[in-house]
Amino acid sequence: MKSIRYIVTLCMLILCCGNAVAQKVDVSQFDGKWWIGMIEEANLPINITFAENAPVLYSPMQSAKPMTPTKWSFENDTLRINHSASGVRLTLVWNSGTNMFTGVFRQGLLKTQIVFEPTDTMFALVRPQTPHAPFPYTEHEVVIERRKAGVTLAGTLTIPEGKGPWPAVVLVSGSGQQNRDEELMGHKPFLVLADYLTRRGIAVLRYDDRGVGGSKGEVNDATTLDFADDAEAAFDFLRKQKSIDPKRVGIVGHSEGGLIAPIVASHNRRVAFIVMMAGQGTTGADVLLQQNERLFELNGVPKEFIDVRLDVMNSFFKAIDTVALDDYNKVLNAIASEKCKDMTSEQRKMVFLRKSDLTGLAMQMQMAWMRCFVTLDSREYLHKVRCPILAMGGDRDCQVLPVNLAAIEAATDGRARIRLMAGLNHLFQHCETGATSEYMMIEETMANEAMEEISLFVNEQ
């Protein structure tokens, strides 16, 4: 979800079209049939179908356009597909008994086992909560100009039917640039939440992050503090709109947005209330360490190797203020070399501490956003917030762990309303484990009890 940026970056398909090389192989037995496989590392479904005696690939999460193989062959029950524009190569063995293709998917540095099972058609995500027009409220397209900062924010303001003035909220998304709906994996959490709240008498402003959709502005060197300035500009804009009660306008932030909300409220006394949805209660470094520990646990990695991973990261986080950017990779490798001296190459691979992994981590840490995020401490701002606070978290959140709620409660001397929600993950979906790999396959976008908690809190103010 935008949510907290991942330390490990996963490979995604690059969709391009290609021209198939003519084949004389008879694969008519497959024509019109569909198979689906999952690239587990990226939680990405891939479809194979056959049309006019030739295979066709689809990456339905990314595009409805076909990926026509550059080359392919089918000999001795082995299907080989090469899509040169994306670098995708598949080597699959056909099993007529199970009606499945089993083999290897390759793209760039990624090489993984994959199984294609029969299916009726192309993979499609089911999102029953996504609202559709007509709506029982009005929608307005808005533009917010921050001329001095060179930032333009485009958004949607939804206003309940009837006579105001209405209470209102600004929705602030998590890390990574996202559109006004906080869209990911077919889910549109902010669209669903805005619809829910507006139907209950609360006006909602949601906006595209700078650099996305209709919004413009510097992204590469922007930090959480810059995004907080954007959120405050949206808040100030909302207070000035007709039919909005300027004394009842607050900020609802998710994940990084849950950090941004207290940053703004710590100095802007006009903020009537804030809602921290899976917001951090300590430093960004702590959040990343907690996140890594939990996600590796879910993947079944032995604790002793996880502890080494955390030790390497923590040591590097403590050192970054004294290390030049150009030396990040060298220093990180030196730290890992010392900490991993008793580990085999395979063990280092389990916790992403190989040299190639460390190079990627060093590159991420060179980003202005990451360097800022690691050092930001939510408690410094929470101490200064005087408006009502609702802090919510799922008890199965693996990205901003529930321990953050206790930290928020302590930082606010018990003034914050704390809600630990049973069975919910970082996106506030009902889930099994809370692992990020579950997000896409869960049909629910946001649990009703989470949205109801926000609605009741806002209408109390």
ZADREN-9067 format. One record per residue (C-alpha): residue in three letters; x, y, z. Coordinates in pm, whole numbers, plus 50000, padded with zeros to 5 digits. Layout:
BEGIN
rest ALA | xx X | yy Y | zz Z
...
This chain:
BEGIN
rest MET | xx 50000 | yy 50000 | zz 50000
rest LYS | xx 50232 | yy 50240 | zz 49993
rest SER | xx 50272 | yy 50140 | zz 50355
rest ILE | xx 50637 | yy 50131 | zz 50486
rest ARG | xx 50894 | yy 50092 | zz 50205
rest TYR | xx 51035 | yy 49740 | zz 50184
rest ILE | xx 51402 | yy 49673 | zz 50250
rest VAL | xx 51389 | yy 49396 | zz 49989
rest THR | xx 51278 | yy 49501 | zz 49639
rest LEU | xx 51096 | yy 49239 | zz 49436
rest CYS | xx 51123 | yy 49191 | zz 49061
rest MET | xx 50816 | yy 49284 | zz 48854
rest LEU | xx 50738 | yy 49203 | zz 48492
rest ILE | xx 50796 | yy 49465 | zz 48225
rest LEU | xx 50515 | yy 49445 | zz 47975
rest CYS | xx 50604 | yy 49488 | zz 47611
rest CYS | xx 50466 | yy 49341 | zz 47291
rest GLY | xx 50666 | yy 49116 | zz 47064
rest ASN | xx 50626 | yy 48932 | zz 46738
rest ALA | xx 50602 | yy 48556 | zz 46759
rest VAL | xx 50829 | yy 48340 | zz 46550
rest ALA | xx 50619 | yy 48107 | zz 46339
rest GLN | xx 50612 | yy 47748 | zz 46467
rest LYS | xx 50507 | yy 47424 | zz 46303
rest VAL | xx 50437 | yy 47249 | zz 46632
rest ASP | xx 50084 | yy 47117 | zz 46686
rest VAL | xx 49953 | yy 47249 | zz 47016
rest SER | xx 49591 | yy 47256 | zz 46909
rest GLN | xx 49503 | yy 47042 | zz 47213
rest PHE | xx 49561 | yy 47356 | zz 47423
rest ASP | xx 49375 | yy 47610 | zz 47208
rest GLY | xx 49121 | yy 47815 | zz 47404
rest LYS | xx 49238 | yy 47681 | zz 47740
rest TRP | xx 49387 | yy 47885 | zz 48027
rest TRP | xx 49642 | yy 47823 | zz 48301
rest ILE | xx 49751 | yy 48040 | zz 48594
rest GLY | xx 50082 | yy 48049 | zz 48781
rest MET | xx 50209 | yy 48264 | zz 49068
rest ILE | xx 50552 | yy 48427 | zz 49097
rest GLU | xx 50571 | yy 48392 | zz 49474
rest GLU | xx 50859 | yy 48638 | zz 49522
rest ALA | xx 50650 | yy 48919 | zz 49377
rest ASN | xx 50305 | yy 48781 | zz 49456
rest LEU | xx 50234 | yy 48821 | zz 49087
rest PRO | xx 49994 | yy 48598 | zz 48887
rest ILE | xx 50077 | yy 48502 | zz 48529
rest ASN | xx 49835 | yy 48351 | zz 48279
rest ILE | xx 49913 | yy 48129 | zz 47982
rest THR | xx 49658 | yy 48060 | zz 47711
rest PHE | xx 49678 | yy 47924 | zz 47359
rest ALA | xx 49519 | yy 48083 | zz 47055
rest GLU | xx 49557 | yy 47991 | zz 46689
rest ASN | xx 49797 | yy 47711 | zz 46777
rest ALA | xx 50038 | yy 47936 | zz 46972
rest PRO | xx 50093 | yy 48032 | zz 47339
rest VAL | xx 50019 | yy 48380 | zz 47477
rest LEU | xx 50125 | yy 48525 | zz 47814
rest TYR | xx 49936 | yy 48773 | zz 48032
rest SER | xx 50034 | yy 48961 | zz 48346
rest PRO | xx 49679 | yy 49058 | zz 48449
rest MET | xx 49783 | yy 49259 | zz 48754
rest GLN | xx 49970 | yy 49496 | zz 48524
rest SER | xx 49783 | yy 49501 | zz 48194
rest ALA | xx 49511 | yy 49332 | zz 47992
rest LYS | xx 49741 | yy 49337 | zz 47690
rest PRO | xx 49888 | yy 49005 | zz 47573
rest MET | xx 50259 | yy 48929 | zz 47579
rest THR | xx 50324 | yy 48754 | zz 47250
rest PRO | xx 50631 | yy 48529 | zz 47277
rest THR | xx 50932 | yy 48624 | zz 47067
rest LYS | xx 51020 | yy 48256 | zz 47041
rest TRP | xx 50859 | yy 47939 | zz 47166
rest SER | xx 50873 | yy 47564 | zz 47120
rest PHE | xx 50695 | yy 47252 | zz 47241
rest GLU | xx 50890 | yy 46930 | zz 47219
rest ASN | xx 50877 | yy 46612 | zz 47425
rest ASP | xx 50613 | yy 46768 | zz 47655
rest THR | xx 50843 | yy 47065 | zz 47729
rest LEU | xx 50712 | yy 47414 | zz 47655
rest ARG | xx 50975 | yy 47685 | zz 47618
rest ILE | xx 50870 | yy 48049 | zz 47592
rest ASN | xx 51098 | yy 48349 | zz 47542
rest HIS | xx 50967 | yy 48708 | zz 47560
rest SER | xx 51281 | yy 48906 | zz 47480
rest ALA | xx 51137 | yy 49256 | zz 47536
rest SER | xx 51079 | yy 49182 | zz 47906
rest GLY | xx 51356 | yy 48927 | zz 47949
rest VAL | xx 51103 | yy 48662 | zz 48056
rest ARG | xx 51188 | yy 48298 | zz 47990
rest LEU | xx 50976 | yy 47999 | zz 48083
rest THR | xx 51072 | yy 47633 | zz 48072
rest LEU | xx 50770 | yy 47419 | zz 48154
rest VAL | xx 50696 | yy 47047 | zz 48150
rest TRP | xx 50342 | yy 46939 | zz 48057
rest ASN | xx 50175 | yy 46670 | zz 48269
rest SER | xx 49864 | yy 46538 | zz 48098
rest GLY | xx 49763 | yy 46349 | zz 48411
rest THR | xx 49736 | yy 46662 | zz 48627
rest ASN | xx 49662 | yy 46901 | zz 48338
rest MET | xx 49939 | yy 47132 | zz 48468
rest PHE | xx 50261 | yy 47290 | zz 48346
rest THR | xx 50551 | yy 47281 | zz 48595
rest GLY | xx 50891 | yy 47440 | zz 48560
rest VAL | xx 51106 | yy 47751 | zz 48592
rest PHE | xx 51038 | yy 48123 | zz 48545
rest ARG | xx 51333 | yy 48353 | zz 48473
rest GLN | xx 51357 | yy 48730 | zz 48444
rest GLY | xx 51678 | yy 48919 | zz 48505
rest LEU | xx 51830 | yy 48795 | zz 48830
rest LEU | xx 51510 | yy 48620 | zz 48931
rest LYS | xx 51489 | yy 48244 | zz 48884
rest THR | xx 51203 | yy 48065 | zz 49055
rest GLN | xx 50995 | yy 47749 | zz 49038
rest ILE | xx 50642 | yy 47797 | zz 48906
rest VAL | xx 50335 | yy 47579 | zz 48858
rest PHE | xx 50060 | yy 47662 | zz 48610
rest GLU | xx 49724 | yy 47517 | zz 48708
rest PRO | xx 49417 | yy 47507 | zz 48481
rest THR | xx 49169 | yy 47792 | zz 48515
rest ASP | xx 48859 | yy 47910 | zz 48328
rest THR | xx 48983 | yy 48249 | zz 48214
rest MET | xx 49229 | yy 48530 | zz 48279
rest PHE | xx 49295 | yy 48605 | zz 48644
rest ALA | xx 49077 | yy 48887 | zz 48776
rest LEU | xx 49069 | yy 49048 | zz 49117
rest VAL | xx 48739 | yy 49060 | zz 49303
rest ARG | xx 48690 | yy 49381 | zz 49501
rest PRO | xx 48328 | yy 49386 | zz 49622
rest GLN | xx 48372 | yy 49697 | zz 49842
rest THR | xx 48480 | yy 49927 | zz 49560
rest PRO | xx 48194 | yy 50180 | zz 49528
rest HIS | xx 48044 | yy 50276 | zz 49195
rest ALA | xx 47841 | yy 50578 | zz 49083
rest PRO | xx 47583 | yy 50711 | zz 49126
rest PHE | xx 47670 | yy 50823 | zz 49479
rest PRO | xx 47439 | yy 50977 | zz 49741
rest TYR | xx 47680 | yy 51271 | zz 49780
rest THR | xx 47859 | yy 51523 | zz 49563
rest GLU | xx 48210 | yy 51490 | zz 49425
rest HIS | xx 48436 | yy 51782 | zz 49335
rest GLU | xx 48769 | yy 51767 | zz 49155
rest VAL | xx 49006 | yy 52008 | zz 49332
rest VAL | xx 49355 | yy 52148 | zz 49277
rest ILE | xx 49579 | yy 52270 | zz 49560
rest GLU | xx 49873 | yy 52491 | zz 49461
rest ARG | xx 50188 | yy 52521 | zz 49671
rest ARG | xx 50357 | yy 52772 | zz 49442
rest LYS | xx 50663 | yy 52842 | zz 49658
rest ALA | xx 50735 | yy 52469 | zz 49679
rest GLY | xx 50652 | yy 52401 | zz 49314
rest VAL | xx 50393 | yy 52143 | zz 49417
rest THR | xx 50045 | yy 52094 | zz 49275
rest LEU | xx 49810 | yy 51848 | zz 49442
rest ALA | xx 49506 | yy 51716 | zz 49255
rest GLY | xx 49232 | yy 51548 | zz 49452
rest THR | xx 48868 | yy 51466 | zz 49507
rest LEU | xx 48646 | yy 51624 | zz 49771
rest THR | xx 48328 | yy 51435 | zz 49860
rest ILE | xx 48056 | yy 51624 | zz 50048
rest PRO | xx 47746 | yy 51469 | zz 50209
rest GLU | xx 47402 | yy 51556 | zz 50079
rest GLY | xx 47209 | yy 51814 | zz 50275
rest LYS | xx 47292 | yy 52131 | zz 50458
rest GLY | xx 47627 | yy 52167 | zz 50633
rest PRO | xx 47853 | yy 52272 | zz 50775
rest TRP | xx 48009 | yy 51925 | zz 50784
rest PRO | xx 48301 | yy 51779 | zz 50978
rest ALA | xx 48578 | yy 51681 | zz 50738
rest VAL | xx 48899 | yy 51481 | zz 50707
rest VAL | xx 49204 | yy 51477 | zz 50483
rest LEU | xx 49328 | yy 51127 | zz 50396
rest VAL | xx 49708 | yy 51090 | zz 50391
rest SER | xx 49859 | yy 50778 | zz 50240
rest GLY | xx 50164 | yy 50575 | zz 50338
rest SER | xx 50513 | yy 50559 | zz 50191
rest GLY | xx 50580 | yy 50542 | zz 49820
rest GLN | xx 50393 | yy 50756 | zz 49569
rest GLN | xx 50027 | yy 50657 | zz 49531
rest ASN | xx 49713 | yy 50796 | zz 49382
rest ARG | xx 49425 | yy 50951 | zz 49576
rest ASP | xx 49265 | yy 50609 | zz 49628
rest GLU | xx 49586 | yy 50466 | zz 49781
rest GLU | xx 49548 | yy 50201 | zz 49514
rest LEU | xx 49742 | yy 49877 | zz 49523
rest MET | xx 49679 | yy 49524 | zz 49399
rest GLY | xx 49335 | yy 49622 | zz 49277
rest HIS | xx 49235 | yy 49757 | zz 49618
rest LYS | xx 49134 | yy 50122 | zz 49658
rest PRO | xx 49134 | yy 50170 | zz 50038
rest PHE | xx 49092 | yy 50548 | zz 50038
rest LEU | xx 48807 | yy 50535 | zz 49787
rest VAL | xx 48630 | yy 50278 | zz 50004
rest LEU | xx 48695 | yy 50476 | zz 50324
rest ALA | xx 48593 | yy 50809 | zz 50167
rest ASP | xx 48267 | yy 50656 | zz 50046
rest TYR | xx 48195 | yy 50506 | zz 50389
rest LEU | xx 48262 | yy 50828 | zz 50579
rest THR | xx 48082 | yy 51061 | zz 50338
rest ARG | xx 47767 | yy 50847 | zz 50355
rest ARG | xx 47783 | yy 50906 | zz 50731
rest GLY | xx 47799 | yy 51283 | zz 50723
rest ILE | xx 48175 | yy 51342 | zz 50699
rest ALA | xx 48331 | yy 51530 | zz 50407
rest VAL | xx 48652 | yy 51373 | zz 50276
rest LEU | xx 48945 | yy 51513 | zz 50077
rest ARG | xx 49182 | yy 51261 | zz 49923
rest TYR | xx 49462 | yy 51358 | zz 49686
rest ASP | xx 49724 | yy 51213 | zz 49453
rest ASP | xx 50073 | yy 51214 | zz 49601
rest ARG | xx 50311 | yy 51449 | zz 49424
rest GLY | xx 50437 | yy 51294 | zz 49103
rest VAL | xx 50130 | yy 51070 | zz 49066
rest GLY | xx 49806 | yy 51122 | zz 48873
rest GLY | xx 49725 | yy 51491 | zz 48852
rest SER | xx 49978 | yy 51598 | zz 49119
rest LYS | xx 50321 | yy 51745 | zz 49045
rest GLY | xx 50633 | yy 51819 | zz 49245
rest GLU | xx 50981 | yy 51700 | zz 49336
rest VAL | xx 50982 | yy 51334 | zz 49445
rest ASN | xx 51337 | yy 51199 | zz 49425
rest ASP | xx 51474 | yy 51421 | zz 49702
rest ALA | xx 51149 | yy 51457 | zz 49896
rest THR | xx 51119 | yy 51327 | zz 50252
rest THR | xx 50842 | yy 51256 | zz 50500
rest LEU | xx 50869 | yy 51616 | zz 50619
rest ASP | xx 50803 | yy 51741 | zz 50266
rest PHE | xx 50501 | yy 51514 | zz 50238
rest ALA | xx 50382 | yy 51650 | zz 50574
rest ASP | xx 50390 | yy 52000 | zz 50421
rest ASP | xx 50172 | yy 51869 | zz 50137
rest ALA | xx 49925 | yy 51722 | zz 50385
rest GLU | xx 49911 | yy 52048 | zz 50577
rest ALA | xx 49841 | yy 52239 | zz 50256
rest ALA | xx 49553 | yy 52000 | zz 50184
rest PHE | xx 49426 | yy 52049 | zz 50541
rest ASP | xx 49436 | yy 52429 | zz 50512
rest PHE | xx 49257 | yy 52410 | zz 50176
rest LEU | xx 48982 | yy 52191 | zz 50320
rest ARG | xx 48912 | yy 52425 | zz 50611
rest LYS | xx 48834 | yy 52708 | zz 50367
rest GLN | xx 48575 | yy 52520 | zz 50161
rest LYS | xx 48207 | yy 52608 | zz 50171
rest SER | xx 47984 | yy 52375 | zz 50373
rest ILE | xx 48286 | yy 52260 | zz 50579
rest ASP | xx 48300 | yy 52336 | zz 50951
rest PRO | xx 48656 | yy 52474 | zz 50993
rest LYS | xx 48656 | yy 52382 | zz 51362
rest ARG | xx 48592 | yy 52013 | zz 51291
rest VAL | xx 48857 | yy 51930 | zz 51032
rest GLY | xx 49111 | yy 51657 | zz 51105
rest ILE | xx 49371 | yy 51432 | zz 50943
rest VAL | xx 49342 | yy 51057 | zz 50890
rest GLY | xx 49676 | yy 50901 | zz 50797
rest HIS | xx 49767 | yy 50544 | zz 50711
rest SER | xx 50113 | yy 50398 | zz 50778
rest GLU | xx 50357 | yy 50681 | zz 50693
rest GLY | xx 50047 | yy 50900 | zz 50683
rest GLY | xx 49997 | yy 50795 | zz 51044
rest LEU | xx 50331 | yy 50961 | zz 51120
rest ILE | xx 50251 | yy 51266 | zz 50909
rest ALA | xx 49927 | yy 51333 | zz 51100
rest PRO | xx 50099 | yy 51405 | zz 51435
rest ILE | xx 50381 | yy 51593 | zz 51258
rest VAL | xx 50124 | yy 51842 | zz 51126
rest ALA | xx 49913 | yy 51849 | zz 51443
rest SER | xx 50219 | yy 51906 | zz 51664
rest HIS | xx 50248 | yy 52265 | zz 51539
rest ASN | xx 49914 | yy 52342 | zz 51372
rest ARG | xx 49660 | yy 52396 | zz 51649
rest ARG | xx 49378 | yy 52424 | zz 51398
rest VAL | xx 49387 | yy 52046 | zz 51348
rest ALA | xx 49077 | yy 51932 | zz 51538
rest PHE | xx 49174 | yy 51564 | zz 51565
rest ILE | xx 49396 | yy 51300 | zz 51408
rest VAL | xx 49356 | yy 50932 | zz 51329
rest MET | xx 49669 | yy 50718 | zz 51309
rest MET | xx 49594 | yy 50404 | zz 51107
rest ALA | xx 49890 | yy 50169 | zz 51158
rest GLY | xx 50105 | yy 50467 | zz 51249
rest GLN | xx 50445 | yy 50425 | zz 51410
rest GLY | xx 50508 | yy 50503 | zz 51775
rest THR | xx 50888 | yy 50511 | zz 51771
rest THR | xx 51160 | yy 50568 | zz 51509
rest GLY | xx 51154 | yy 50455 | zz 51150
rest ALA | xx 51458 | yy 50240 | zz 51225
rest ASP | xx 51266 | yy 50058 | zz 51497
rest VAL | xx 50972 | yy 50003 | zz 51262
rest LEU | xx 51196 | yy 49853 | zz 50992
rest LEU | xx 51370 | yy 49625 | zz 51241
rest GLN | xx 51037 | yy 49505 | zz 51382
rest GLN | xx 50901 | yy 49456 | zz 51032
rest ASN | xx 51201 | yy 49255 | zz 50915
rest GLU | xx 51192 | yy 49032 | zz 51221
rest ARG | xx 50824 | yy 48949 | zz 51180
rest LEU | xx 50832 | yy 48892 | zz 50804
rest PHE | xx 51132 | yy 48659 | zz 50826
rest GLU | xx 50959 | yy 48472 | zz 51110
rest LEU | xx 50656 | yy 48417 | zz 50887
rest ASN | xx 50887 | yy 48279 | zz 50619
rest GLY | xx 51020 | yy 48022 | zz 50865
rest VAL | xx 51376 | yy 48159 | zz 50890
rest PRO | xx 51558 | yy 48036 | zz 51204
rest LYS | xx 51582 | yy 48297 | zz 51479
rest GLU | xx 51964 | yy 48294 | zz 51494
rest PHE | xx 51984 | yy 48410 | zz 51131
rest ILE | xx 51713 | yy 48670 | zz 51178
rest ASP | xx 51909 | yy 48808 | zz 51473
rest VAL | xx 52214 | yy 48851 | zz 51251
rest ARG | xx 52002 | yy 49036 | zz 50993
rest LEU | xx 51869 | yy 49270 | zz 51259
rest ASP | xx 52217 | yy 49322 | zz 51406
rest VAL | xx 52355 | yy 49422 | zz 51065
rest MET | xx 52071 | yy 49663 | zz 50998
rest ASN | xx 52081 | yy 49817 | zz 51345
rest SER | xx 52457 | yy 49866 | zz 51332
rest PHE | xx 52428 | yy 50035 | zz 50995
rest PHE | xx 52140 | yy 50259 | zz 51106
rest LYS | xx 52354 | yy 50380 | zz 51396
rest ALA | xx 52646 | yy 50452 | zz 51164
rest ILE | xx 52479 | yy 50634 | zz 50875
rest ASP | xx 52509 | yy 50981 | zz 51026
rest THR | xx 52888 | yy 50948 | zz 51028
rest VAL | xx 52930 | yy 50781 | zz 50687
rest ALA | xx 52949 | yy 50953 | zz 50348
rest LEU | xx 52684 | yy 50844 | zz 50098
rest ASP | xx 52945 | yy 50704 | zz 49860
rest ASP | xx 53076 | yy 50480 | zz 50139
rest TYR | xx 52742 | yy 50323 | zz 50235
rest ASN | xx 52802 | yy 50004 | zz 50038
rest LYS | xx 53156 | yy 49960 | zz 50165
rest VAL | xx 53058 | yy 50018 | zz 50529
rest LEU | xx 52751 | yy 49795 | zz 50507
rest ASN | xx 52954 | yy 49512 | zz 50356
rest ALA | xx 53217 | yy 49551 | zz 50626
rest ILE | xx 52951 | yy 49528 | zz 50898
rest ALA | xx 52791 | yy 49225 | zz 50734
rest SER | xx 53127 | yy 49055 | zz 50680
rest GLU | xx 53196 | yy 49073 | zz 51054
rest LYS | xx 52846 | yy 48974 | zz 51165
rest CYS | xx 52811 | yy 48691 | zz 50911
rest LYS | xx 53155 | yy 48534 | zz 50942
rest ASP | xx 53006 | yy 48208 | zz 51077
rest MET | xx 52726 | yy 48186 | zz 50819
rest THR | xx 52727 | yy 47994 | zz 50493
rest SER | xx 52634 | yy 48153 | zz 50162
rest GLU | xx 52298 | yy 47976 | zz 50174
rest GLN | xx 52229 | yy 48104 | zz 50524
rest ARG | xx 52312 | yy 48460 | zz 50419
rest LYS | xx 52075 | yy 48418 | zz 50127
rest MET | xx 51791 | yy 48330 | zz 50368
rest VAL | xx 51811 | yy 48675 | zz 50529
rest PHE | xx 51919 | yy 48874 | zz 50222
rest LEU | xx 52272 | yy 48944 | zz 50336
rest ARG | xx 52460 | yy 48845 | zz 50023
rest LYS | xx 52672 | yy 49112 | zz 49853
rest SER | xx 52405 | yy 49175 | zz 49589
rest ASP | xx 52143 | yy 49218 | zz 49863
rest LEU | xx 52365 | yy 49458 | zz 50056
rest THR | xx 52426 | yy 49665 | zz 49743
rest GLY | xx 52050 | yy 49705 | zz 49702
rest LEU | xx 52007 | yy 49798 | zz 50068
rest ALA | xx 52290 | yy 50054 | zz 50048
rest MET | xx 52126 | yy 50211 | zz 49741
rest GLN | xx 51793 | yy 50237 | zz 49923
rest MET | xx 51960 | yy 50393 | zz 50225
rest GLN | xx 52113 | yy 50660 | zz 50001
rest MET | xx 51765 | yy 50787 | zz 49920
rest ALA | xx 51678 | yy 51111 | zz 50099
rest TRP | xx 51342 | yy 50967 | zz 50201
rest MET | xx 51492 | yy 50661 | zz 50365
rest ARG | xx 51764 | yy 50851 | zz 50551
rest CYS | xx 51502 | yy 51085 | zz 50691
rest PHE | xx 51251 | yy 50811 | zz 50774
rest VAL | xx 51501 | yy 50602 | zz 50968
rest THR | xx 51574 | yy 50888 | zz 51206
rest LEU | xx 51222 | yy 51031 | zz 51245
rest ASP | xx 51078 | yy 50961 | zz 51590
rest SER | xx 50700 | yy 50981 | zz 51616
rest ARG | xx 50726 | yy 51042 | zz 51992
rest GLU | xx 50888 | yy 51382 | zz 51938
rest TYR | xx 50569 | yy 51499 | zz 51769
rest LEU | xx 50314 | yy 51306 | zz 51973
rest HIS | xx 50434 | yy 51481 | zz 52291
rest LYS | xx 50327 | yy 51813 | zz 52137
rest VAL | xx 49987 | yy 51709 | zz 51999
rest ARG | xx 49698 | yy 51855 | zz 52199
rest CYS | xx 49400 | yy 51751 | zz 51987
rest PRO | xx 49216 | yy 51416 | zz 52028
rest ILE | xx 49399 | yy 51116 | zz 51884
rest LEU | xx 49268 | yy 50781 | zz 51765
rest ALA | xx 49546 | yy 50526 | zz 51713
rest MET | xx 49441 | yy 50204 | zz 51541
rest GLY | xx 49630 | yy 49890 | zz 51448
rest GLY | xx 49563 | yy 49534 | zz 51343
rest ASP | xx 49688 | yy 49261 | zz 51573
rest ARG | xx 49829 | yy 49081 | zz 51266
rest ASP | xx 50005 | yy 49383 | zz 51115
rest CYS | xx 50349 | yy 49272 | zz 50996
rest GLN | xx 50465 | yy 49610 | zz 50866
rest VAL | xx 50393 | yy 49840 | zz 51161
rest LEU | xx 50364 | yy 49596 | zz 51448
rest PRO | xx 50103 | yy 49634 | zz 51727
rest VAL | xx 50379 | yy 49722 | zz 51975
rest ASN | xx 50366 | yy 50070 | zz 51824
rest LEU | xx 50025 | yy 50128 | zz 51983
rest ALA | xx 50174 | yy 50094 | zz 52330
rest ALA | xx 50446 | yy 50341 | zz 52234
rest ILE | xx 50184 | yy 50589 | zz 52110
rest GLU | xx 49987 | yy 50552 | zz 52432
rest ALA | xx 50300 | yy 50616 | zz 52639
rest ALA | xx 50406 | yy 50914 | zz 52427
rest THR | xx 50066 | yy 51079 | zz 52472
rest ASP | xx 50047 | yy 51004 | zz 52849
rest GLY | xx 49737 | yy 50796 | zz 52786
rest ARG | xx 49547 | yy 51073 | zz 52605
rest ALA | xx 49525 | yy 50880 | zz 52277
rest ARG | xx 49235 | yy 50642 | zz 52220
rest ILE | xx 49398 | yy 50309 | zz 52141
rest ARG | xx 49225 | yy 50042 | zz 51933
rest LEU | xx 49392 | yy 49707 | zz 51867
rest MET | xx 49172 | yy 49534 | zz 51610
rest ALA | xx 49150 | yy 49156 | zz 51609
rest GLY | xx 49232 | yy 48960 | zz 51295
rest LEU | xx 49335 | yy 49260 | zz 51084
rest ASN | xx 49655 | yy 49323 | zz 50889
rest HIS | xx 49839 | yy 49640 | zz 50789
rest LEU | xx 49569 | yy 49727 | zz 50536
rest PHE | xx 49297 | yy 49660 | zz 50795
rest GLN | xx 49179 | yy 49351 | zz 50610
rest HIS | xx 49069 | yy 49033 | zz 50783
rest CYS | xx 49351 | yy 48788 | zz 50720
rest GLU | xx 49516 | yy 48464 | zz 50823
rest THR | xx 49873 | yy 48563 | zz 50914
rest GLY | xx 49907 | yy 48927 | zz 50813
rest ALA | xx 50185 | yy 48849 | zz 50565
rest THR | xx 50215 | yy 49096 | zz 50277
rest SER | xx 50173 | yy 48807 | zz 50033
rest GLU | xx 49809 | yy 48776 | zz 50142
rest TYR | xx 49704 | yy 49130 | zz 50049
rest MET | xx 49625 | yy 49067 | zz 49686
rest MET | xx 49418 | yy 48751 | zz 49728
rest ILE | xx 49198 | yy 48895 | zz 50005
rest GLU | xx 48878 | yy 49027 | zz 49848
rest GLU | xx 48800 | yy 49265 | zz 50135
rest THR | xx 48958 | yy 49608 | zz 50094
rest MET | xx 48899 | yy 49742 | zz 50446
rest ALA | xx 48714 | yy 49590 | zz 50742
rest ASN | xx 48386 | yy 49759 | zz 50826
rest GLU | xx 48472 | yy 49768 | zz 51197
rest ALA | xx 48783 | yy 49974 | zz 51121
rest MET | xx 48587 | yy 50226 | zz 50916
rest GLU | xx 48313 | yy 50239 | zz 51177
rest GLU | xx 48571 | yy 50317 | zz 51447
rest ILE | xx 48692 | yy 50615 | zz 51248
rest SER | xx 48341 | yy 50735 | zz 51170
rest LEU | xx 48233 | yy 50723 | zz 51535
rest PHE | xx 48550 | yy 50901 | zz 51649
rest VAL | xx 48520 | yy 51182 | zz 51394
rest ASN | xx 48150 | yy 51241 | zz 51464
rest GLU | xx 48224 | yy 51265 | zz 51837
rest GLN | xx 48454 | yy 51563 | zz 51788
